[in-house]
Amino acid sequence: MSEIIAWAVPFFLLCLLVEWLAYRLRPAARANARGFEWRDTWTSLSLGLANLAVAALAKTAALAAFLAAWHFRVFDLGTGAWSWLLLFVCEDLCYYAFHRVHHEVRFFWAAHVNHHSSRHYNLSTALRQSWTTPLTGPIFWVPLALLGFHPLMILTVQAVSLIYQFWLHTEWIGRLGPFEWIFNTPSHHRVHHGRNVEYLDRNYGGILIIWDRLFGSFEPERGTVDYGLTVNLESFHPLTVGFHEWIAMFRDAARARSWRDALGYLLRPPGWSPLPGHSHTSAELRSAAGMALR
């Protein structure tokens, strides 16, 4: 998988350059777009490069785990066309589970939060990848190996999903009609990166958007998206962006008044607090705003 992504990097950078030139040559074409900010872009690129190194090592361990699980597989699914098609659907469901848990459990959110820390939304944001999700993520795909999909097939489809998601991070592509009924699009993913209350924790899909529609986490793009975190970072330093939530989470747990509260800081949703009036999870924010908890 890491090799496939590495081959795609020059294409990513070329597309990024084209998008930057488009903003420079036609600044009025996207009146509400945030465009580029050089410190923000540099942070995204720095995080992405480091992620490649971490992921290359982590995939070795992930492949070993997949092979161990595949040894106890329930079925022999082979490598035929129908098996690849079934794997495509199953892998996307695993991605949905991975992505949703990494938003709704603070321990996993600490690994994923840096991807949402940019206040801009351009193709460099796609490269703002975590240094720790390569460690927290593989467990979500182990069921595929147990089911009977060969580990190398799993890694290949994971790479295809990640490459597909690159183009979602742009404001230059508008709504895409019926295509959006089934597939994830820039419009759907802009919602996912929004800090607007109505957009919090919505649209977790990878390639397909059908899981969000089925499991009640879908939200269409209705208005201008305000990108970033509910409490934005002021730093552009890659180490701060990459590890600030890990530090905050463990600090909260260490200061907790009981072991139950400490576990709550680790395993409850981001923003949770045992103190009355101090808890501000996305569900609570939506409820306070009078929005349905879908």
C-alpha positions in Angstrom: 0.0 0.0 0.0 2.8 2.5 0.9 4.4 1.9 -2.4 1.2 2.7 -4.3 0.7 5.9 -2.2 4.4 6.9 -2.8 3.9 6.6 -6.6 0.8 8.8 -6.3 2.6 11.6 -4.4 4.0 13.4 -7.6 0.4 13.4 -9.0 -0.9 14.9 -5.7 1.8 17.6 -5.8 1.0 18.4 -9.4 -2.7 18.8 -8.7 -1.9 20.9 -5.7 0.2 23.2 -7.9 -2.6 23.5 -10.4 -5.1 24.4 -7.7 -2.8 27.0 -6.3 -2.3 28.6 -9.7 -6.1 28.6 -10.2 -6.5 30.6 -7.0 -3.7 33.0 -8.1 -5.0 33.5 -11.7 -8.7 33.6 -10.9 -9.1 34.8 -7.3 -12.7 36.0 -7.8 -13.8 32.7 -9.2 -14.4 31.2 -5.8 -15.7 34.2 -3.8 -16.2 32.4 -0.5 -13.2 30.1 -0.7 -10.3 30.3 1.8 -7.6 29.5 -0.7 -4.1 28.9 0.5 -2.0 30.2 3.4 1.6 29.3 3.1 2.2 28.4 6.8 -0.9 26.2 6.8 0.1 24.5 3.6 3.6 23.9 4.8 2.2 22.3 8.0 0.0 20.0 5.9 2.9 19.0 3.7 5.2 18.4 6.7 2.6 16.2 8.4 2.0 14.3 5.1 5.7 13.5 4.6 6.1 12.2 8.1 3.0 10.2 7.8 4.5 8.4 4.8 7.5 7.3 6.9 5.3 6.2 9.8 2.8 4.4 7.6 5.6 2.5 5.8 6.7 1.0 9.1 3.2 0.5 10.5 2.0 -1.3 7.4 4.6 -4.0 8.0 3.0 -4.7 11.4 -0.5 -4.4 9.9 0.3 -6.9 7.2 1.6 -9.3 9.9 -1.7 -8.9 11.8 -3.7 -9.4 8.6 -1.8 -12.6 7.7 -2.2 -13.9 11.3 -6.0 -13.3 11.0 -6.2 -14.7 7.5 -4.7 -18.0 8.8 -8.0 -18.4 10.7 -10.2 -17.2 7.8 -13.8 -18.3 7.6 -14.0 -18.5 3.8 -11.6 -18.9 0.9 -12.7 -15.9 -1.2 -10.0 -16.1 -3.8 -8.8 -13.3 -6.0 -11.5 -13.2 -8.7 -13.3 -10.2 -10.0 -16.4 -10.8 -7.7 -14.0 -11.0 -4.7 -12.4 -7.7 -5.5 -15.9 -6.1 -5.9 -17.1 -7.5 -2.6 -13.9 -6.4 -0.9 -14.4 -2.9 -2.3 -17.8 -2.6 -0.5 -16.6 -4.3 2.7 -13.4 -2.2 2.9 -15.4 1.0 2.5 -17.7 -0.2 5.4 -14.6 -0.8 7.5 -13.3 2.7 6.6 -16.6 4.1 7.7 -16.3 2.3 11.1 -12.7 3.4 11.5 -13.5 7.0 10.6 -16.6 7.3 12.8 -14.9 5.8 15.9 -12.0 8.2 15.3 -14.4 11.1 15.7 -16.6 9.7 18.5 -14.1 8.3 20.9 -11.6 10.8 22.3 -8.6 8.4 22.3 -9.0 7.8 18.6 -9.9 11.5 18.0 -6.5 12.4 19.4 -4.9 10.4 16.5 -7.2 11.9 13.9 -7.8 15.5 15.0 -4.8 17.0 13.1 -6.4 16.2 9.8 -9.2 18.6 10.8 -7.0 21.4 12.2 -6.7 23.5 9.1 -9.0 26.5 8.7 -8.4 26.2 4.9 -9.8 23.7 2.5 -7.6 22.8 -0.4 -5.7 19.8 -1.8 -2.9 20.3 0.7 -5.5 19.5 3.5 -5.7 16.0 2.1 -2.0 15.6 2.8 -2.4 16.7 6.4 -2.3 13.1 7.6 -1.8 11.9 11.2 1.4 10.3 12.6 -0.6 8.1 14.9 -3.6 6.7 12.9 -1.3 4.3 11.2 -1.0 2.7 14.7 -4.7 3.1 15.8 -6.3 2.2 12.5 -5.3 -1.3 11.3 -7.6 -3.2 13.8 -10.6 -1.9 11.9 -9.6 -3.9 8.9 -8.7 -7.2 10.6 -12.3 -8.6 10.1 -11.7 -8.5 6.3 -8.8 -11.0 6.7 -10.8 -13.1 9.1 -13.6 -13.2 6.5 -11.2 -14.5 3.9 -9.8 -11.6 1.8 -6.1 -11.9 1.2 -4.1 -9.3 3.1 -2.4 -7.9 0.0 -5.8 -7.3 -1.5 -6.9 -5.5 1.6 -3.8 -3.2 1.5 -4.4 -2.5 -2.2 -8.0 -1.5 -1.8 -7.1 0.7 1.2 -4.6 2.5 -1.1 -7.3 3.0 -3.7 -9.6 4.5 -1.1 -7.0 6.9 0.1 -6.1 8.0 -3.4 -9.8 8.6 -4.2 -10.2 10.8 -1.1 -7.5 13.2 -2.3 -9.8 15.0 -4.7 -12.5 15.5 -2.1 -10.4 18.2 -0.5 -11.2 21.1 -2.8 -13.6 24.0 -3.0 -13.3 24.2 -6.8 -15.8 21.4 -7.5 -19.4 22.0 -6.7 -22.4 19.7 -6.5 -22.3 16.6 -8.8 -25.9 15.6 -9.1 -27.0 12.0 -8.9 -23.3 10.9 -8.5 -23.7 12.2 -4.9 -26.4 9.8 -4.1 -24.0 6.9 -3.8 -20.4 8.3 -3.8 -18.5 10.7 -1.6 -17.8 14.0 -3.2 -16.1 17.3 -2.4 -19.4 18.8 -1.4 -20.1 15.9 1.1 -16.5 16.1 2.4 -16.6 19.9 2.9 -19.4 19.3 5.3 -17.2 16.7 7.1 -14.5 19.3 7.7 -16.9 22.0 8.9 -17.0 23.3 12.5 -20.5 24.6 12.0 -22.7 22.9 14.6 -24.9 21.3 12.0 -21.8 19.8 10.3 -20.1 18.3 13.3 -19.4 14.6 13.0 -21.2 14.1 9.7 -20.3 12.4 6.4 -17.7 9.8 7.5 -17.7 7.9 4.2 -14.5 7.0 2.2 -15.5 6.3 -1.4 -19.2 5.6 -0.8 -21.7 7.9 1.0 -24.3 5.2 1.4 -23.1 4.2 4.9 -23.8 7.7 6.2 -27.2 7.6 4.6 -27.9 4.2 6.2 -26.5 4.9 9.6 -27.9 8.4 10.1 -24.7 10.5 9.9 -25.4 12.2 6.5 -25.7 15.9 6.2 -25.9 17.8 2.8 -24.0 21.0 2.2 -26.5 23.7 2.7 -24.5 26.8 3.4 -21.0 28.2 3.8 -18.6 25.8 5.6 -16.5 27.2 8.4 -13.4 24.9 8.4 -11.4 23.8 11.4 -11.9 22.7 15.0 -14.6 23.8 17.5 -11.6 25.4 19.3 -9.0 26.2 16.7 -5.2 25.9 17.1 -3.1 29.1 16.8 0.1 27.1 16.1 1.4 25.9 12.8 4.2 23.8 14.3 3.8 20.2 13.1 4.6 18.7 16.5 1.9 20.9 18.2 -0.6 20.1 15.5 0.2 16.4 15.6 0.2 15.8 19.4 -1.8 18.6 21.1 -4.8 16.5 21.7 -2.9 13.5 23.0 -1.3 15.9 25.6 -4.6 17.5 26.5 -6.4 14.1 26.8 -3.8 12.5 29.1 -3.6 15.7 31.1 -7.4 15.6 31.7 -7.2 11.9 32.6 -4.4 12.5 35.0 -6.3 15.3 36.8 -9.6 13.3 36.9 -11.2 12.9 40.3 -11.8 9.1 39.9 -10.8 6.3 37.6 -14.3 6.3 36.1 -13.8 10.0 35.1 -10.3 9.2 33.8 -11.7 6.5 31.5 -14.4 8.9 30.4 -11.8 11.4 29.2 -10.2 8.6 27.2 -13.2 6.7 25.9 -16.1 9.2 25.7 -16.6 11.6 22.8 -14.3 14.6 22.4 -15.6 17.5 24.5 -17.0 15.3 27.3 -16.5 16.4 30.9 -17.9 15.0 34.1 -18.3 18.5 35.5 -21.8 20.0 35.1 -21.9 22.6 32.4 -18.4 21.8 31.1 -19.3 19.0 28.7 -19.6 20.1 25.0 -19.7 17.0 22.8 -20.9 17.4 19.2 -24.2 15.8 20.2 -24.7 18.2 23.0 -23.9 21.2 20.8 -26.4 20.0 18.2 -29.0 19.5 20.9 -28.4 23.0 22.4 -28.8 24.4 18.9 -32.1 22.6 18.6 -31.0 20.2 15.9 -32.2 16.6 15.5 -29.7 14.0 16.7 -29.6 11.9 13.6 
